[in-house]
Amino acid sequence: ALCDGGLTIDLSLMRAVRVDQRSNTVHVQGGATLADVDRETQVFGLATTTGNVSETGIAGLTLGGGFGNLRRKYGLSIDNLVSVNIVTADGRVLRAAEDENPDLFWAVRGGGGNFGVVTSFEFHLHPVGPEVYFAAQFFSMDHAPQAFRAWRDFMEAAPEDISSLSFFWTVPRVDAFPEEIRGKRVFLYGALHASDAAKGEQETAVLRQIGTPILDISGPGPYCAWQASFDPFFSRGTVYEEIYAYWKSLYLGELTDAHIDELVVTAQGMPSEQCLMAIWHLGGAMARVPEDATAFGKRNAPYMLSYDSCWTDPTLTETVIAWTRAQVAAAQRHASGGLYLNFPGVGENSEDLVRAAYGDNFARLAKVKRRYDPGNLFRINQNIKPQ
């Protein structure tokens, strides 16, 4: 959120969340976190697509697209957006929705912070929880190839109620995990079932039999609890005193056996214990939205591969960044084009990267940018220059 030679506008005190049961919507101020949204909506057994780490800010997540645990059932965060209030470069306060400033509404659904400061959001809500079923199992690296293949095969035939991603990770050396697996590199998956817990347990039964896990934390539980399950391992001041991050992503056209074997080998060479490689299974509701319906770029890819590279030792900075870039370059032969701009790397806002992310939507975005920010005031981002 910070930058050199620029201005940071801090909305962190603007965290109000208000549910409207009559319209089945929620109004969210721009400084709210995902936890703020989930906590208030779950009072009514409702939810909208947010993300996977509850301390994330709703604004940044949404404006970049918004992948979360409900993406296959209910789409991306932007697919559930009804309206925004936004302060534009010339100081106007505008409402953007399908029936009001529709070009601006189209652009903010995926166009990031290029068009103004969004001070509030309105989202559609759906019945979810309060108890859901979450499947999550950890496997040793010796069993990773088999478990990875079995996870892929299950998810490619899975109902849309199930959204899942798999990881290569090093188990943190904290009391939350059994002592015998702390510090071990593992393959794991997490899968949330968006329907009731009993149906979720039934429909994930085959998934939970894909191998012999070294840790199984599957079970029914509160939706909010599962939404926060990865929080301790990505937040400052909890597990790690200070953590650095450099995340990059690309979409995959398919996930072959050969690529799975490559990823297993790559994972064994991750340069820090805090690095993580994630494979997101996509499709479902998010893929049925036409690619030109919102500014968000790629929707038809079946998978996304992200390198969520983190480290705590500052002397590893150049090593980790170089390793991450090398892996993304090596994976390009499996790519289907584009990347997720919420995971773009840090400070890498080249026009080539932005064009690749937006594809055919880029030209229209540049026209909208010219209308609402002709001087490119909002430019310390994945920048879209005014046409």
Secondary structure, DSSP 8 states (H G I E B T S, - for coil): ---TTS-----TT---EEEETTTTEEEEETT-BHHHHHHHHHTTTEE----SSTTSBHHHHHHT----TTHHHH--TGGGEEEEEEE-TTS-EEEEETTBSHHHHHHHTTSGGGS-EEEEEEEE-EE--SEEEEEEEEEEGGGHHHHHHHHHHHHHT--TTEEEEEEEEE--SSTTS-GGGTT-EEEEEEEEESS-HHHHHHHTTTGGGSS--SEE--EEEEHHHHHTTTGGGSSBTTTBSS-EEEEEEEEES---HHHHHHHHHHHTT-SSTT-EEEEEE--THHHHS-TTSSS------SEEEEEEEEES-GGGHHHHHHHHHHHHHHHGGGB-S---TTSB-SS---HHHHHHHHGGGHHHHHHHHHHH-TT--S-SSS-----
